[in-house]
Amino acid sequence: MLTKTEKDKHILFASIRLMICVGHADGYIGMKEVDRIHELVNSEHFTLRERQILMDDMDYPKQPETIIADMVDLSHAEKLTLLRQLFKIALIDQKLSSAETKEIRRISGLLGISEDKLHQVEEWILEGIAWRDRWKLIIDEE
């Protein structure tokens, strides 16, 4: 049985690997995505082997099915939080491509997240983007 800390680290490790999948979904992983992933990797005490796996994934991303098969059991809330993190990495460049959305939807299905919950999260994300864009309009008005 994993301790909470070990489980959290395992979830973060798998999350980063899935973020790499999403980052590569639109053909290549951008510098903002790479920087954010490096930031996450450096914020945790990963073993040398874990870091090697993550760096290998950056160059040769694995299939989400393989990563999810190796994951610990997640609660529903942990799955939704992971989904949120995937959207966050996809949006780091201020846009969400159809390829990134498709990959996130595929991962969501692999995690067993219902279409309804996925739709709720997508709507929440889109509302956040609209909210951010309204601020840009407010400060640009003069």
LOTI-841059 format. One record per residue (C-alpha): residue in one letter; chain; x, y, z; residue number from 1. Coordinates in Angstrom, 1 decimal. Each point is the difference from the previous one (the first is absolute). Example, Ala and Ser with C-alpha at 12.3 -4.5 7.8 and 13.67 -1.06 7.14 Angstrom:
% residues 2
a; A; 12.3; -4.5; 7.8; 1;
s; A; 1.4; 3.4; -0.7; 2;
//
This chain:
% residues 142
m; A; 0.0; 0.0; 0.0; 1;
l; A; 1.3; 3.4; -1.0; 2;
t; A; 0.1; 2.9; 2.5; 3;
k; A; -1.8; 3.2; -1.0; 4;
t; A; 3.3; 1.6; -0.9; 5;
e; A; 1.1; -3.0; -2.1; 6;
k; A; -3.3; 0.0; -1.7; 7;
d; A; 0.1; 3.7; -0.7; 8;
k; A; 3.4; -0.3; -1.5; 9;
h; A; -1.1; -3.0; -2.2; 10;
i; A; -3.0; 2.1; -1.2; 11;
l; A; 2.2; 3.0; -0.7; 12;
f; A; 2.4; -2.2; -2.0; 13;
a; A; -2.8; -1.5; -2.1; 14;
s; A; -1.6; 3.4; -0.4; 15;
i; A; 3.3; 1.4; -1.4; 16;
r; A; 0.3; -2.9; -2.4; 17;
l; A; -3.6; 0.6; -1.2; 18;
m; A; 0.7; 3.8; -0.2; 19;
i; A; 2.8; -0.9; -2.4; 20;
c; A; -2.5; -2.1; -2.1; 21;
v; A; -2.3; 3.1; -0.2; 22;
g; A; 2.9; 2.3; -0.7; 23;
h; A; 1.0; -2.1; -3.0; 24;
a; A; -3.6; -0.5; -1.2; 25;
d; A; 0.2; 3.0; -2.4; 26;
g; A; 3.2; -1.2; -1.6; 27;
y; A; 2.7; 1.4; 2.3; 28;
i; A; 0.4; 1.1; 3.5; 29;
g; A; 0.6; 3.8; 0.4; 30;
m; A; 2.5; 1.7; 2.2; 31;
k; A; -2.6; 1.2; 2.5; 32;
e; A; -1.2; -3.6; 0.4; 33;
v; A; 3.5; -1.2; 0.3; 34;
d; A; 0.9; 2.6; 2.6; 35;
r; A; -3.2; -0.8; 2.0; 36;
i; A; 0.8; -3.7; 0.0; 37;
h; A; 3.6; 0.6; 1.0; 38;
e; A; -1.3; 2.2; 2.9; 39;
l; A; -2.2; -2.8; 1.2; 40;
v; A; 2.7; -2.6; -0.3; 41;
n; A; 2.5; 2.2; 1.9; 42;
s; A; -2.6; 0.8; 2.8; 43;
e; A; -0.2; -3.7; 1.0; 44;
h; A; 2.6; -2.4; 1.3; 45;
f; A; -0.1; -2.4; -3.0; 46;
t; A; 2.6; -2.8; -0.2; 47;
l; A; 2.6; 0.0; -2.7; 48;
r; A; -1.9; -2.8; -1.7; 49;
e; A; -3.3; 1.9; 0.1; 50;
r; A; 1.7; 3.1; -1.4; 51;
q; A; 1.4; -2.1; -2.8; 52;
i; A; -3.4; -1.3; -0.8; 53;
l; A; -1.5; 3.5; -0.2; 54;
m; A; 2.9; 1.3; -2.2; 55;
d; A; -0.4; -3.0; -2.3; 56;
d; A; -3.8; 0.7; -0.2; 57;
m; A; 0.8; 3.6; -1.0; 58;
d; A; 1.9; -1.3; -3.1; 59;
y; A; -2.1; -3.2; -0.5; 60;
p; A; -3.5; 0.5; 1.6; 61;
k; A; -1.7; -3.3; 1.0; 62;
q; A; -3.6; -0.9; -0.6; 63;
p; A; -2.4; 1.1; 2.7; 64;
e; A; -1.3; -3.6; 0.3; 65;
t; A; 3.5; -1.1; 1.1; 66;
i; A; 0.3; 2.7; 2.6; 67;
i; A; -3.4; -0.5; 1.4; 68;
a; A; 0.5; -3.7; 0.3; 69;
d; A; 2.9; 0.6; 2.4; 70;
m; A; -1.9; 2.5; 2.1; 71;
v; A; -1.2; -0.5; 3.6; 72;
d; A; -3.8; 0.0; 0.5; 73;
l; A; -1.3; 3.5; 0.0; 74;
s; A; -3.0; 1.4; 1.8; 75;
h; A; -2.6; 1.8; -2.2; 76;
a; A; 1.2; 3.4; 1.3; 77;
e; A; 3.7; -0.9; -0.8; 78;
k; A; -1.0; -1.0; -3.5; 79;
l; A; -1.8; 3.3; -0.5; 80;
t; A; 2.9; 1.9; 1.4; 81;
l; A; 2.3; -1.8; -2.4; 82;
l; A; -2.3; 1.0; -2.8; 83;
r; A; 0.2; 3.6; 1.1; 84;
q; A; 3.8; -0.2; 0.0; 85;
l; A; -0.1; -1.3; -3.6; 86;
f; A; -2.1; 3.0; -1.1; 87;
k; A; 2.4; 2.3; 1.9; 88;
i; A; 3.1; -1.3; -1.9; 89;
a; A; -1.9; 0.2; -3.3; 90;
l; A; -1.0; 3.6; 0.7; 91;
i; A; 3.5; 1.2; 1.0; 92;
d; A; 0.5; 1.5; -3.4; 93;
q; A; -3.4; 1.8; 0.3; 94;
k; A; -1.7; -2.3; -2.5; 95;
l; A; -1.6; -3.4; -0.1; 96;
s; A; 0.4; -1.9; -3.2; 97;
s; A; -2.5; -2.5; -1.3; 98;
a; A; 2.8; -2.7; 0.2; 99;
e; A; 0.7; 0.9; 3.7; 100;
t; A; -3.8; -0.2; 0.7; 101;
k; A; -0.3; -3.3; -1.7; 102;
e; A; 2.9; -1.5; 1.9; 103;
i; A; -1.4; 1.3; 3.3; 104;
r; A; -3.4; -1.5; -0.8; 105;
r; A; 1.7; -3.3; -0.8; 106;
i; A; 1.9; 0.0; 3.3; 107;
s; A; -3.2; 0.9; 1.8; 108;
g; A; -1.7; -3.0; -1.5; 109;
l; A; 2.9; -2.2; 1.0; 110;
l; A; -0.3; 1.3; 3.6; 111;
g; A; -3.7; -1.0; 0.0; 112;
i; A; -1.2; 3.6; 0.3; 113;
s; A; -3.6; 0.3; -1.3; 114;
e; A; -0.8; 2.1; -3.0; 115;
d; A; -2.2; 2.2; 2.3; 116;
k; A; 2.9; 0.7; 2.4; 117;
l; A; 2.4; 0.7; -2.9; 118;
h; A; -2.5; 2.4; -1.5; 119;
q; A; -0.3; 1.8; 3.4; 120;
v; A; 3.7; 0.4; 0.2; 121;
e; A; 0.3; 1.2; -3.6; 122;
e; A; -2.8; 2.6; 0.7; 123;
w; A; 1.8; 1.1; 3.1; 124;
i; A; 3.3; 0.4; -2.0; 125;
l; A; -1.8; 1.9; -2.8; 126;
e; A; -1.6; 2.3; 2.6; 127;
g; A; 3.5; 0.7; 1.4; 128;
i; A; 1.4; 0.8; -3.4; 129;
a; A; -2.9; 2.4; -0.6; 130;
w; A; 0.5; 1.6; 3.4; 131;
r; A; 3.7; 0.5; -0.7; 132;
d; A; -0.8; 1.4; -3.5; 133;
r; A; -2.6; 2.5; 1.5; 134;
w; A; 2.8; 1.4; 2.2; 135;
k; A; 2.2; 0.6; -3.0; 136;
l; A; -2.9; 2.0; -1.6; 137;
i; A; -0.5; 2.0; 3.2; 138;
i; A; 3.6; 1.1; 0.3; 139;
d; A; 0.3; 0.6; -3.7; 140;
e; A; -2.9; 2.5; -0.1; 141;
e; A; 0.9; 3.6; 0.2; 142;
//
